[in-house]
Amino acid sequence: MWKDFKEFAFKGNVLDLAVAVVIGAAFGAIVTSLVENIITPTVGILLGGVDFTKLSLTVGSSEILYGNFLQSVFDFFVISFSIFLIIRVLMKFKREKEEEEVAAEEEEADVREELLTEIRDLLKEQNRKLK
């Protein structure tokens, strides 16, 4: 049983998952800092400090603070859109790099094809001379 557990625990998948969790937590801290310290204050400046938290509805002796919910929804959309833009820019750079690599591979394939064509032609010529 111990042997089976060791095989399971030290397989690449489990270790990869553990590393992914740790990196994900660290990345979460970076995203939180980005949102709290850069994006939210910038949006606040641009939109004049949009704040829905004071909106409420009083029914009898109960107060429904729907403004907090609206503020959370608004914050979610601002954060989501900001992260989308950042990821989009990063993906654009990645695509450009991949396109450059594909172009280099195609160029290398063209050179190989040329060389193979030359070799083929030389072999044909040698065969004609031998006959």
N, C-alpha and C positions, 0 to 999 in steps of 0.2 A: 504494500500500500504506500509506503514512504517513497519507494522508487517511482511509482506512478505519479505521486504528487510532485516530486522533483522534476520529472519530465514535463508535467503540465506547467508548473510555475516558472520554469526556466526556458520554455519555448519562446521563440522570437515574438510571437503574437502577444503574449502576456507582458513581456518587457516593453514592447512597442507601445502597448496600451498604457502602461504605467508612465512612460516618458511623455506620451501625448497628454495625459491628465495633468502632469506637472507643468508642461509647457502651456497647456490651455489655461491653467490657473494663473500663470505669470502673464499670459497675453490678456486675460480678463482684467488684471490689475492695470495693464497699460491702456486698454480701451476705456476703463472707468476713469482713469486720470485724464485721458484725452477728452472725454465727454465733459467731465466736471470742470476741468481747468481751462479748456480751450474752446470747445464747441459751444457749450451752454452760455458762457459769458459773451462770446461773439454774437450768437443769435440774439441774446438779450439786448446787446447794443444795437444790432440791425433792426430789430422789431420794437424797440422802445420798451423793453422789459415786460413782455407779455406775461401776465400772471393771472391765472384763473382761480387760484386757491381761495379767494375771498367770496366766490359765488356760493350761495347756499339757499336752501328753501326751508322755511320754518313751517311746520305743520303741528299745530297744538304746542306741546312742550318739547317736541323733537326737532332737531335741526339736521337736515340732509345736506352734507357737504359735497355736492356734486362737482364743485369747482376743483377739488383735489383730484377727482377722477379725470376730469377734462384736462387738467395740467399734466397728469401722468400720460394720457393718450397723446397730447401735443408733444411732450418730451420724447416719447417713444418714436413718433414720426420724424422729429428733427434728428434724433440720434441715428435712427435707421437710415435715413436719407444721407446723412453725413458719412456714415460708414460705407454705404453703397458707393458714394462718389470716390472715397479713398480706395476701395477695392477695385473699382472700375479703372482708375488710373494705374494701379499696380498691375492689373491684368493686361492693360494696353502695353505696358513695358515688356511684360512676359511674352505676349504675342509677337511683338516686334523682334525680340531675341530669337524666338522659335522660327520666325520667317527667315531671318538671316541664316540660321543654321540649315534650314531646308534649302535655301538658295545655294549655300556652299556645298551641300551634299549633291545637288543637281549638277553643279558645275563640275564636281569631281567625277560624277557618273558620265558626263559628256566627254571628259578627257579619256576615261577608260574606254568608252565606246569608240572614240577615234583611234586609240591605240589598237584595239581589237580589230577594227576595220583594216588598219594598215597591215597588221600581222596576217589577216586573212588574205589580203591582196598579194602579199609577198609569198605566202604559201601556194597560192594559185599559180603565180608566175613561176615558181620553182617546179611545180608539177608539170607545167607546159614544157619547160626546158628539158625535163627528164624524158619526156615522151618522144 
